[in-house]
Amino acid sequence: MTKFIRPSRRTFLAGSAAFGASLAMPAISYASSRPAFTHGVQSGDVDVSSGMIWTRTDRPARVMMEIATTDDFTNARKLPPMHALPESDYAVKRLVSDLPANQEVFYRFTAADLSDINTTSEPIIGRFRTAPSSRRNIRFAWSGDTAGQGWGIDDDGMATYATMAKHSPDFFVHSGDTVYADGPMKDEVELKDGSKWKNSTLIDEKRKVAETLDEFRAQWKYNMMDDHVRAMNAMVPTFFQWDDHEVVNNWSDSKDLLSDDRYKEKSVHTLTARAGRAFHEMTPIRFTPAEPGRVYRKIAYGPMLDVFFIDLRSYRGPNGPSMETEMTDASRIFGAEQLAWLKRELANSNATWKVIASDMPIGVIVWDNWREQAGAEAIANGDSGPAKGRELGVAELLRFIKNAGITNTVWLTADVHYTAAHYYDPSKAQFQDFNPFWEFVSGPIHAGTFGPNGLDGTFGPEVRFVKAPAPDQGVNLPPSMGLQFFGLVDIDGGTGQMTVRLMDRADQELWSVTLDPEQQTL
């Protein structure tokens, strides 16, 4: 019997929890059973003619794969099998290529036990749609911050995923903090009103900080134990990027863990290596042969949209005051090679809209040490003056975009655990050699809610909208309080207009704006 993980629109509208419950669950004993898929399926990094697919088995297995353009798999194309082995924690993924544009694609996995090759699993199926080669309407969602601050899978599950899935986006951009490897959970958390939050689903690897490779892998497996997450994964491709909590809070190459008693492993380099491997094993991100483990990349999604995923974590200098007046290794946040790549790809882009998916905001002040309000953790250094420190790299990029005549750049991010719309106006900035642009912030998906943070005036950000906890609500609000956020982006295939909506867990539209595309000037 085929386990077909494709809910109808009616199923989505009814809620994805019941659907997700039909999927194979983790921790299955297979002493005398057939192979099973433990964490559903994923797809990602889909473009006009290709896309990544992923799954995981419960044992060493040969994983057979088929793709088709109909859900009954008539005239299916069989792909060469892959082997799920302990070395990759039984996870497999591959690039499926030579696909037609603008086509709904169904993929099917079947696993055969390597110790008894005639013993096979039930098939498991997912779908995605390739990007268009001509103009059509495009919709995608974005957010960040999953399972953070101790808020795990309760009886309602990670409900914001179900809310996003109702909108049937072409894809979902996960803007970072995809897992919280540094955030141990408890079975229960007492809330201000005397009630309790109960993590009804919890595994031992989530009760401590992640240090071993298996513990980092478990962060991903935990999130995929959620019904809503697996249901959305089966229907909607996810384009992943990372930030700090995939490794440890506020990490850079100089992170010092000597005084953190939670960690027996004190080398941030060792933790980063293990976290990076788990990130690439457990997500359907594309592999870059020139730099294995690279996160920054471009996804060309047809003639109207290019998405540029940047990595502000891996190549940065140490967190500090960020007041350098010249570009040095200490003041870099992009790294020289990534910045050159981003300039080149933006200049070569013929897409109507160029979305820069950033793991951190530009003008929001994020302190490395919140208690002392010291040290730049993000880009802004908090002095609202001429560009210094990490701001130098952003200033260089914005100046390049202006001088090269690159139009219709929009920044999307998460990280700060509230939602906001920022308009960057050079006439109100200290650094003024750039064209105006928008930055939209939305998150968390399922984590504590904080904010709002202060803004640094270097690039002249104006708050056009913000939704965050009220002062009397405090911080680190649980998901059950409803302040969980995501964004929706619609690009009209006829007019080329981009409409951005900021949404909450209850599917309430909080704010929206429609942007008209500009013509390329050079």
C-alpha positions as CSV (number, residue, x, y, z in Angstrom):
1,M,0.0,0.0,0.0
2,T,1.4,3.4,-1.0
3,K,1.7,6.0,1.8
4,F,0.8,9.0,-0.3
5,I,1.7,12.2,1.5
6,R,-0.2,14.7,-0.6
7,P,-3.1,16.3,1.2
8,S,-5.9,17.9,-0.8
9,R,-6.6,21.6,-0.4
10,R,-9.6,20.5,1.8
11,T,-7.3,18.5,4.0
12,F,-5.0,21.6,4.4
13,L,-8.0,23.8,5.2
14,A,-9.1,21.3,7.8
15,G,-5.7,21.4,9.4
16,S,-2.6,19.4,8.6
17,A,-2.2,17.7,12.0
18,A,-4.5,14.7,11.1
19,F,-2.7,14.4,7.7
20,G,0.7,14.5,9.2
21,A,-0.2,11.9,11.8
22,S,-0.5,9.4,8.9
23,L,3.2,9.6,8.2
24,A,5.8,7.2,9.4
25,M,7.2,8.2,12.8
26,P,10.7,8.0,14.2
27,A,12.1,5.4,16.5
28,I,10.6,2.4,14.8
29,S,11.8,-1.0,15.9
30,Y,12.6,-3.1,12.8
31,A,13.7,-6.4,14.3
32,S,11.1,-8.3,12.2
33,S,9.4,-5.5,10.2
34,R,9.7,-4.0,6.8
35,P,11.9,-0.9,6.3
36,A,10.3,2.4,7.1
37,F,10.8,6.1,6.4
38,T,11.2,7.9,9.7
39,H,10.8,11.6,9.0
40,G,8.8,12.0,5.9
41,V,10.2,13.7,2.8
42,Q,11.6,17.1,1.9
43,S,12.2,19.0,-1.4
44,G,14.2,22.2,-1.9
45,D,16.2,24.5,-4.1
46,V,13.8,24.1,-7.0
47,D,14.4,26.0,-10.2
48,V,13.1,25.9,-13.7
49,S,14.4,22.4,-14.5
50,S,15.5,20.7,-11.3
51,G,15.0,20.3,-7.6
52,M,16.4,18.5,-4.5
53,I,14.6,15.6,-2.8
54,W,15.3,14.1,0.6
55,T,14.2,11.3,2.9
56,R,15.6,9.1,5.7
57,T,15.2,5.4,6.5
58,D,15.2,3.4,9.7
59,R,18.1,1.0,8.7
60,P,20.7,0.4,6.0
61,A,18.7,0.4,2.8
62,R,18.7,0.7,-1.0
63,V,16.4,3.6,-1.7
64,M,14.6,3.5,-5.0
65,M,13.3,6.7,-6.5
66,E,10.8,7.6,-9.2
67,I,9.5,10.8,-10.5
68,A,6.3,11.6,-12.5
69,T,4.1,14.4,-13.7
70,T,0.9,12.8,-12.4
71,D,0.1,11.5,-8.9
72,D,-0.7,8.0,-10.2
73,F,2.9,7.7,-11.5
74,T,1.9,6.8,-15.0
75,N,5.0,6.8,-17.2
76,A,7.2,7.3,-14.1
77,R,10.9,7.8,-14.6
78,K,13.1,5.6,-12.4
79,L,16.2,7.1,-11.0
80,P,19.3,5.2,-10.0
81,P,19.0,4.0,-6.4
82,M,21.0,5.4,-3.5
83,H,22.1,3.8,-0.3
84,A,21.0,5.0,3.1
85,L,23.9,4.1,5.4
86,P,24.9,4.8,9.0
87,E,27.6,7.3,7.8
88,S,24.9,9.7,6.8
89,D,22.5,8.7,9.6
90,Y,20.4,6.9,6.9
91,A,19.5,10.2,5.2
92,V,19.7,10.4,1.4
93,K,19.1,13.3,-1.0
94,R,19.7,14.0,-4.6
95,L,19.3,16.5,-7.4
96,V,16.5,15.6,-9.8
97,S,17.2,17.3,-13.2
98,D,15.9,17.5,-16.7
99,L,12.4,18.5,-15.5
100,P,9.9,20.5,-17.5
101,A,9.4,24.1,-16.4
102,N,6.2,25.1,-14.5
103,Q,5.4,21.5,-13.9
104,E,4.0,19.7,-10.9
105,V,6.4,16.9,-10.1
106,F,5.7,13.9,-7.9
107,Y,8.5,11.8,-6.4
108,R,8.3,8.4,-4.7
109,F,10.7,6.6,-2.5
110,T,10.8,2.9,-1.7
111,A,13.4,1.3,0.5
112,A,14.8,-2.2,0.4
113,D,16.5,-3.7,3.4
114,L,20.2,-4.2,2.6
115,S,20.3,-7.3,4.7
116,D,17.3,-8.8,3.0
117,I,16.9,-7.0,-0.3
118,N,13.5,-8.5,-1.0
119,T,12.0,-6.9,2.0
120,T,10.8,-3.5,1.0
121,S,9.0,-0.6,2.6
122,E,5.7,1.0,1.7
123,P,6.3,3.8,-0.8
124,I,6.3,7.4,0.4
125,I,5.5,10.3,-1.9
126,G,6.0,14.1,-2.1
127,R,5.5,16.8,-4.7
128,F,6.9,20.2,-5.8
129,R,6.4,22.5,-8.8
130,T,9.2,23.7,-10.9
131,A,9.8,27.4,-11.5
132,P,8.2,28.9,-14.6
133,S,10.1,29.7,-17.8
134,S,7.7,32.5,-18.6
135,R,5.7,35.0,-16.6
136,R,3.2,33.6,-14.1
137,N,2.0,34.4,-10.6
138,I,4.4,33.4,-7.9
139,R,3.8,33.0,-4.2
140,F,6.3,32.1,-1.5
141,A,6.5,32.4,2.3
142,W,9.4,33.1,4.6
143,S,10.1,33.0,8.3
144,G,12.7,31.8,10.8
145,D,13.4,30.5,14.3
146,T,12.0,26.9,14.8
147,A,11.8,25.2,18.3
148,G,13.7,27.9,20.2
149,Q,13.9,29.1,23.8
150,G,12.5,25.8,25.2
151,W,9.3,25.8,23.2
152,G,9.0,22.5,21.6
153,I,6.3,20.3,20.2
154,D,3.2,20.6,22.4
155,D,-0.2,19.0,21.8
156,D,-1.0,21.7,19.1
157,G,2.3,21.1,17.4
158,M,4.1,23.8,15.3
159,A,0.9,25.3,14.1
160,T,2.4,28.1,12.1
161,Y,3.6,25.6,9.6
162,A,0.0,24.5,9.0
163,T,-1.0,28.1,8.6
164,M,1.6,28.8,6.0
165,A,0.7,25.6,4.1
166,K,-2.9,26.7,3.7
167,H,-1.6,29.4,1.3
168,S,-0.1,26.8,-1.0
169,P,3.2,28.7,-1.6
170,D,5.5,27.7,-4.4
171,F,8.3,27.5,-1.8
172,F,9.2,28.5,1.7
173,V,12.4,30.4,2.6
174,H,13.6,29.4,6.1
175,S,15.7,32.4,7.0
176,G,17.8,30.7,9.7
177,D,17.8,29.4,13.2
178,T,16.3,26.3,11.6
179,V,17.1,24.4,14.8
180,Y,18.2,25.4,18.3
181,A,21.2,23.1,19.0
182,D,22.0,25.3,22.0
183,G,18.5,25.4,23.5
184,P,17.8,22.5,25.9
185,M,14.1,21.7,26.6
186,K,12.2,20.6,29.6
187,D,9.0,18.5,29.8
188,E,7.1,21.4,31.2
189,V,7.6,25.2,31.5
190,E,5.5,27.2,34.0
191,L,3.9,30.3,32.4
192,K,3.2,33.7,34.0
193,D,-0.5,32.9,34.4
194,G,0.2,29.8,36.4
195,S,-0.6,27.4,33.5
196,K,2.1,25.1,32.0
197,W,3.5,24.7,28.6
198,K,4.0,20.9,28.0
199,N,6.5,19.6,25.5
200,S,4.4,16.5,24.8
201,T,7.0,15.3,22.3
202,L,10.6,15.3,23.5
203,I,13.7,13.3,22.9
204,D,16.8,13.0,25.1
205,E,19.0,14.8,22.6
206,K,16.8,17.9,23.1
207,R,17.4,17.9,26.9
208,K,21.0,19.1,26.5
209,V,23.1,21.3,24.2
210,A,24.2,19.5,21.0
211,E,27.9,18.5,21.0
212,T,28.2,15.3,19.1
213,L,27.4,14.8,15.4
214,D,24.4,12.5,16.4
215,E,23.1,15.2,18.7
216,F,23.2,17.8,16.0
217,R,21.4,15.5,13.6
218,A,18.8,14.9,16.3
219,Q,17.9,18.6,16.3
220,W,16.6,18.2,12.8
221,K,14.9,14.9,13.5
222,Y,13.1,16.4,16.4
223,N,11.6,19.2,14.3
224,M,10.5,16.6,11.7
225,M,8.6,14.7,14.4
226,D,6.0,17.4,14.2
227,D,3.0,16.6,12.1
228,H,2.6,20.1,10.6
229,V,6.3,20.2,9.6
230,R,6.2,16.9,7.8
231,A,2.9,17.7,6.1
232,M,4.2,21.0,4.7
233,N,7.5,19.4,3.8
234,A,5.7,16.9,1.6
235,M,3.9,19.6,-0.4
236,V,6.1,22.7,-0.3
237,P,9.9,23.0,-1.1
238,T,12.0,24.6,1.6
239,F,15.0,26.8,0.7
240,F,17.2,26.7,3.8
241,Q,19.8,29.1,5.2
242,W,21.4,29.1,8.6
243,D,22.3,31.5,11.3
244,D,23.8,30.9,14.8
245,H,21.6,28.5,16.7
246,E,22.4,25.7,14.4
247,V,25.7,25.7,16.2
248,V,25.7,27.9,19.4
249,N,24.3,31.3,20.2
250,N,26.1,34.2,18.6
251,W,28.8,32.0,17.2
252,S,31.8,33.2,15.2
253,D,35.2,31.7,14.7
254,S,36.4,33.3,17.9
255,K,33.5,32.1,20.1
256,D,34.8,31.3,23.6
257,L,33.0,28.4,25.4
258,L,35.5,27.9,28.3
259,S,33.1,29.4,30.9
260,D,30.0,27.7,29.5
261,D,29.5,24.7,31.8
262,R,26.9,23.2,29.5
263,Y,29.6,22.3,27.0
264,K,32.2,19.5,27.5
265,E,33.3,20.2,24.0
266,K,34.9,23.6,24.2
267,S,36.0,24.0,20.6
268,V,33.6,26.1,18.5
269,H,35.4,24.9,15.4
270,T,34.5,21.3,16.2
271,L,30.9,22.2,17.0
272,T,30.7,24.2,13.7
273,A,32.1,21.3,11.7
274,R,29.6,18.8,13.2
275,A,26.7,21.3,12.9
276,G,27.5,22.0,9.3
277,R,27.6,18.4,8.4
278,A,24.2,17.8,10.1
279,F,22.7,20.8,8.3
280,H,23.7,19.5,4.9
281,E,22.7,15.9,5.7
282,M,19.3,16.8,7.0
283,T,18.1,19.4,4.6
284,P,17.5,19.4,0.8
285,I,20.1,22.1,0.2
286,R,22.2,21.8,-3.0
287,F,25.8,20.7,-2.9
288,T,28.4,23.2,-4.2
289,P,31.4,21.3,-5.4
290,A,33.6,24.4,-5.4
291,E,33.0,24.8,-1.6
292,P,31.4,21.7,0.0
293,G,29.3,22.9,2.9
294,R,28.6,26.3,1.4
295,V,25.2,27.9,2.3
296,Y,25.2,31.0,0.1
297,R,23.8,30.5,-3.4
298,K,21.3,31.8,-5.9
299,I,18.0,30.1,-6.9
300,A,16.8,31.4,-10.2
301,Y,13.0,31.1,-10.1
302,G,12.0,32.0,-13.6
303,P,12.1,35.4,-15.4
304,M,10.5,37.4,-12.6
305,L,12.5,36.2,-9.5
306,D,16.0,35.5,-8.4
307,V,16.6,34.6,-4.7
308,F,20.1,35.3,-3.3
309,F,20.8,33.4,-0.1
310,I,23.6,35.0,1.9
311,D,25.5,33.7,4.9
312,L,26.4,36.3,7.5
313,R,27.7,33.8,9.9
314,S,30.4,31.6,8.4
315,Y,32.9,34.3,7.2
316,R,32.5,37.0,9.8
317,G,35.2,38.4,12.0
318,P,34.8,38.2,15.8
319,N,31.9,39.9,17.5
320,G,33.1,43.2,19.0
321,P,32.5,46.9,18.9
322,S,32.5,46.9,15.1
323,M,33.9,50.4,14.9
324,E,36.7,49.8,12.3
325,T,36.9,52.6,9.7
326,E,38.5,50.4,7.0
327,M,37.6,47.0,5.7
328,T,39.7,44.4,7.5
329,D,39.3,40.7,8.3
330,A,37.9,41.8,11.7
331,S,35.2,44.0,10.2
332,R,34.0,41.6,7.5
333,I,30.7,39.9,7.7
334,F,30.2,38.6,4.2
335,G,33.8,37.6,3.6
336,A,35.6,38.9,0.5
337,E,34.6,36.0,-1.8
338,Q,30.9,35.9,-0.9
339,L,30.6,39.7,-1.4
340,A,32.3,39.5,-4.8
341,W,29.9,36.6,-5.7
342,L,26.9,38.6,-4.6
343,K,27.9,41.6,-6.6
344,R,28.5,39.5,-9.7
345,E,25.3,37.6,-9.5
346,L,23.2,40.7,-8.8
347,A,24.8,42.4,-11.8
348,N,24.1,39.4,-14.1
349,S,20.5,38.9,-12.9
350,N,17.8,39.6,-15.5
351,A,15.0,38.8,-13.1
352,T,12.4,41.5,-12.4
353,W,12.8,41.1,-8.6
354,K,16.1,40.3,-6.8
355,V,15.3,39.0,-3.3
356,I,18.2,39.0,-0.9
357,A,17.4,36.4,1.7
358,S,19.5,37.4,4.7
359,D,19.9,35.5,8.0
360,M,20.2,38.8,9.9
361,P,18.6,42.3,9.5
362,I,20.6,45.3,8.4
363,G,19.6,48.2,10.7
364,V,18.2,46.3,13.7
365,I,20.6,46.5,16.7
366,V,21.4,43.0,18.0
367,W,23.9,43.1,20.9
368,D,26.3,40.3,21.6
369,N,26.0,41.1,25.3
370,W,22.4,42.2,25.9
371,R,22.9,42.9,29.6
372,E,25.7,45.4,28.9
373,Q,24.3,46.4,25.5
374,A,27.8,45.9,24.0
375,G,29.3,44.2,21.0
376,A,27.7,43.9,17.6
377,E,26.2,40.5,16.9
378,A,24.6,41.5,13.6
379,I,25.5,44.3,11.2
380,A,24.5,47.5,13.1
381,N,27.0,48.8,15.7
382,G,24.4,51.0,17.4
383,D,26.1,54.4,16.9
384,S,23.9,55.7,14.0
385,G,27.0,57.3,12.5
386,P,29.0,56.8,9.3
387,A,29.4,53.2,8.2
388,K,31.9,51.4,10.4
389,G,32.8,47.8,11.1
390,R,30.5,45.3,9.5
391,E,28.4,48.2,8.1
392,L,31.3,48.8,5.7
393,G,30.5,45.7,3.7
394,V,26.8,46.6,3.5
395,A,27.7,50.1,2.4
396,E,30.0,48.7,-0.3
397,L,27.2,46.4,-1.5
398,L,24.5,49.2,-1.5
399,R,26.8,51.6,-3.4
400,F,27.5,48.9,-6.0
401,I,23.8,48.2,-6.5
402,K,23.2,51.9,-7.1
403,N,26.1,52.4,-9.4
404,A,25.4,49.3,-11.4
405,G,21.8,50.3,-12.0
406,I,20.4,47.2,-10.3
407,T,16.8,47.7,-9.5
408,N,14.1,45.9,-7.5
409,T,16.1,44.5,-4.7
410,V,14.2,43.5,-1.6
411,W,15.7,42.1,1.6
412,L,13.9,39.4,3.6
413,T,15.1,38.2,7.1
414,A,14.0,36.9,10.5
415,D,16.3,36.4,13.5
416,V,14.9,39.0,15.9
417,H,11.7,37.1,16.8
418,Y,9.1,39.7,15.8
419,T,7.8,41.1,12.5
420,A,8.4,44.5,10.9
421,A,8.6,46.4,7.7
422,H,11.6,48.8,7.3
423,Y,12.1,51.3,4.5
424,Y,15.7,52.4,4.1
425,D,15.9,56.0,2.9
426,P,19.2,57.6,1.9
427,S,17.9,61.1,2.6
428,K,17.6,60.1,6.3
429,A,20.8,58.1,6.5
430,Q,24.4,58.9,7.5
431,F,25.6,56.8,4.6
432,Q,23.7,58.1,1.6
433,D,25.2,56.5,-1.5
434,F,22.5,54.0,-2.2
435,N,18.9,53.8,-3.6
436,P,16.0,53.3,-1.3
437,F,14.9,49.8,-0.6
438,W,12.7,47.6,1.7
439,E,13.6,45.1,4.3
440,F,10.9,42.8,5.7
441,V,11.4,40.9,9.0
442,S,9.2,38.0,10.1
443,G,9.5,35.3,12.7
444,P,9.5,33.3,14.8
445,I,7.7,30.3,13.3
446,H,7.8,28.4,16.6
447,A,10.0,30.0,19.3
448,G,9.9,32.7,21.9
449,T,8.7,36.1,20.9
450,F,10.9,39.2,21.7
451,G,11.4,42.8,20.7
452,P,11.2,45.2,19.2
453,N,14.8,46.1,19.0
454,G,16.2,49.6,18.4
455,L,17.3,50.7,15.0
456,D,20.7,52.1,13.9
457,G,20.4,55.2,11.7
458,T,23.5,54.6,9.5
459,F,21.4,53.5,6.6
460,G,18.3,55.5,7.5
461,P,15.7,52.8,8.3
462,E,12.1,53.8,8.9
463,V,9.7,51.5,10.8
464,R,6.6,51.3,8.6
465,F,5.1,48.5,10.7
466,V,6.1,46.4,13.7
467,K,4.3,43.8,15.8
468,A,6.1,42.5,18.9
469,P,5.2,41.9,22.6
470,A,3.7,44.8,24.5
471,P,5.8,46.0,27.4
472,D,3.5,44.4,29.9
473,Q,3.7,41.1,28.2
474,G,7.4,40.7,28.7
475,V,9.7,38.6,26.5
476,N,10.1,35.1,25.4
477,L,6.4,34.6,24.9
478,P,5.4,31.0,24.1
479,P,3.9,30.1,20.7
480,S,0.5,29.6,22.5
481,M,0.2,33.3,22.9
482,G,-0.1,33.7,19.1
483,L,2.8,36.1,18.4
484,Q,4.3,33.8,15.8
485,F,4.9,35.4,12.4
486,F,5.6,34.7,8.8
487,G,5.5,36.6,5.5
488,L,3.9,36.0,2.2
489,V,5.2,37.4,-1.1
490,D,3.1,37.5,-4.2
491,I,4.5,38.5,-7.6
492,D,1.8,39.2,-10.2
493,G,2.6,37.6,-13.5
494,G,0.9,40.3,-15.5
495,T,1.8,43.6,-13.8
496,G,5.1,42.4,-12.2
497,Q,4.0,44.0,-8.9
498,M,5.2,42.4,-5.6
499,T,2.8,42.3,-2.7
500,V,4.3,41.6,0.7
501,R,2.0,40.6,3.6
502,L,3.0,40.1,7.2
503,M,1.0,37.3,8.8
504,D,0.5,35.7,12.2
505,R,-0.1,32.2,13.4
506,A,-3.9,32.6,13.3
507,D,-3.6,33.6,9.6
508,Q,-4.4,37.2,10.3
509,E,-3.0,39.7,7.8
510,L,-1.2,42.3,10.0
511,W,0.1,44.6,7.3
512,S,0.8,44.7,3.5
513,V,2.4,46.7,0.8
514,T,2.4,46.5,-3.0
515,L,5.6,47.5,-4.8
516,D,5.8,48.5,-8.4
517,P,8.8,47.2,-10.4
518,E,11.3,49.7,-11.7
519,Q,13.0,49.5,-15.0
520,Q,16.7,48.6,-15.2
521,T,18.6,51.8,-15.6
522,L,21.8,50.6,-17.1
